[in-house]
């Protein structure tokens, strides 16, 4: 039973345009959400997080939106750059239940074309 | 240090041998987590520590897997009597506190032959 789903295995975007990566979850206990970027042969790199008490968090070119009623979050990257090309993972945890482990989606491969 | 340091980068063992992986968390971080990436994009949680105490071991196959985080030493994950199915990349992560992001090392690729 996959509790965090990233339904798009891949996404291709032109440099300078917006990239939108989507993530859905099923576990209503999740209250803390994170996005990671991963290059081959490296560990996931933390990008941005959001707590369930918020619906938006911004950090530079990265914005995460959370829609709790739909159990959906998205990561917006604008403007997209070729160096953003990587696999992006959505992850969630249930801090309120003292459950700090991360549950990951299967990732979306983003390709930003020059 | 400022990064999670995992050693070795690659470890090769014959089936039935022991494997031991190490992780130095970021200085000042209280929580350490181990994850197993078997298929390319699937992460499985194994165990977490709060300082040197086991916090959550619900993901550990207890028969052959063990882990420790002792004071003033790197954390370790040990697999006894390895099986082919243990071949995976093992990631360690640390966080400053609950509710803080987990920061990952670059992983140890374990190959069981």
HADDOCK unambig.tbl for C-alpha pairs under 7 A between the chains (distance, minus, plus):
assign (segid A and resid 42 and name CA) (segid B and resid 106 and name CA) 4.59 0.50 0.50
assign (segid A and resid 43 and name CA) (segid B and resid 104 and name CA) 5.60 0.50 0.50
assign (segid A and resid 43 and name CA) (segid B and resid 105 and name CA) 5.36 0.50 0.50
assign (segid A and resid 43 and name CA) (segid B and resid 106 and name CA) 4.01 0.50 0.50
assign (segid A and resid 43 and name CA) (segid B and resid 107 and name CA) 6.11 0.50 0.50
assign (segid A and resid 44 and name CA) (segid B and resid 104 and name CA) 5.95 0.50 0.50
assign (segid A and resid 45 and name CA) (segid B and resid 103 and name CA) 6.88 0.50 0.50
assign (segid A and resid 45 and name CA) (segid B and resid 104 and name CA) 6.75 0.50 0.50
assign (segid A and resid 46 and name CA) (segid B and resid 103 and name CA) 6.43 0.50 0.50
assign (segid A and resid 95 and name CA) (segid B and resid 99 and name CA) 6.62 0.50 0.50
assign (segid A and resid 100 and name CA) (segid B and resid 98 and name CA) 6.80 0.50 0.50
assign (segid A and resid 101 and name CA) (segid B and resid 45 and name CA) 6.74 0.50 0.50
assign (segid A and resid 104 and name CA) (segid B and resid 43 and name CA) 6.35 0.50 0.50
assign (segid A and resid 106 and name CA) (segid B and resid 41 and name CA) 5.14 0.50 0.50
assign (segid A and resid 106 and name CA) (segid B and resid 42 and name CA) 5.70 0.50 0.50
assign (segid A and resid 107 and name CA) (segid B and resid 41 and name CA) 6.36 0.50 0.50
